[in-house]
Amino acid sequence: MLYHVPMKIGELSKKTNVSIDTVRYYEQRGLIPPPARTASGYRQYVDADVTRLKFIVQAKELGFTLEEIDQLLAISSNGRTCSQVKAVAHAKAEEIEMRIQKLAHMRQTLLTLAEQCEQTSDADPCPILNVLENNQ
């Protein structure tokens, strides 16, 4: 039988590369369960908390919001229904695609404005500033 010594928040933070404040925030949001506490009030985390925090970090790296991560955790605790997770993943992928298109448009707009600047002397009004000032 393996015995896992409970860890304090600092050790949990180091094992997961999640700041102590973020661990507390996730606990407050209900993303990680409230840990047991010592008689002096120190939080005592276990290996399952490390696993859960690593799940949260990985999900955030894939672009999921904390609300979406909460949804994924709920699905996971209810028997890992793959079709539900797949639906969440497809919705996130569509959202990312829309953001990519918007970013591409923003990039092209900036490149076009920068090109206009190259054709303008320093004595003339800056095309980029004109657009920003006039909300065009």
N, C-alpha and C positions, 0 to 999 in steps of 0.2 A: 504494500500500500504506500503510495506516495503521499508525503506530507508537504503541503505548500504553506510556507510561512506568509502570513498576511504582510502586505507592504504598505508603507506610508505613501502619501500623495507625491512626494518628491521622486521616489523610486518609480512609481507608475508613470510619472511625467517623463522620466529618462527612458524608460522602456518603450514608450510610444511616441516620443518626440512631440508631445502635446504639452503646452505650458500648464502650469498649476492653475492659473486663472481660468484657462479653457476647460480643464477637467472639472473645476467647480461649476462653471457655467453649464456644461453638459449635464452635470448632476442636477442642477437647478431646473433645467429644461426637461428632465426626465429621460434623456438619452442613455444615461447610465444609471443604474439603480443606486439608491443611497447606500453607502457602505456601512459596515459595522463600525463602531467606534470603541476606542479604548476607554478606560475609566477616566482618563484625563482629557478625553474628547478628540483624540487624533483619529482621523479616518483610517480604516484598514481595508485595503483593496486586495483582491484575489486575482488569480490568473484569468478568470472569466472576464474581469474588467479590462485586462490588457487586450484580450481578444476583441472585446466589444469596441474599445477605443481604436484599435487598428482597423476594424471594419468601418468605423465612422470616418477615419482619416482617408482610407481608400475611396470611400463613397464620395467624399468631398473632392478628392483629386479627379474623380470622374464627372464633377460638376453638379452633383446632387446638393440641394439645399438641405438645411437641417430638418425642415418639415418633411421633405421627401425621404431623408434618412430615417426619420422616425417611422414613416410609413413602411419602409423596407424592413426595419427592425421588427415592426409589428407582424408583417407577413412572415418573416423568418421565425418568430416565436410561435406562429400558428401552423407550423408544419411545412414551411418552404414551398408554397404553391408557385411553381415555376411560371405558370401562365400569368399570374398577377405581377410577378417581378418583371417578366418580359414586357408587359404593358407599360410599366413604369419606365423601363429602359428605353422603349420605343418613343415614349413621350419626351423623355430627356434628350434623346438623339434628335428629334424634330426641333426641339427648342434650341439646341446647339447649332443645328443647320441654319435656322433663322438668324441667330446671332452672327454666324460666319458670313452670311449674305450681307447683313447690316454693316459688319466691320469691313467687308470688301468694298462696299459702297463708300463708306467713310474714307477708306484709304485712297480710293480713286479720286474723290472730291479733293482731298488734301494734295494729291499729286498734281491735279489740274490747277489748283490755286497756286501751288509752288511754281509751276511752269509759267503761269501768268506773271508771277513776281519776277522771274528771270527776264521777262520782256518789258519790265517797268524800271524806270530809273529811280534812284533814291529820292529825287525831287517830287515824283508823282505819288499819289496816295497808294498805299499798299492794298492790293486786291484782297488779300486774306483778311486784313483788318476791316475793310469795307464790308465784306460778307458777314463777318461777326458782328459788326456794329449795326448793320441793317437787317439782321436776322433773315438773310436770304438763304 
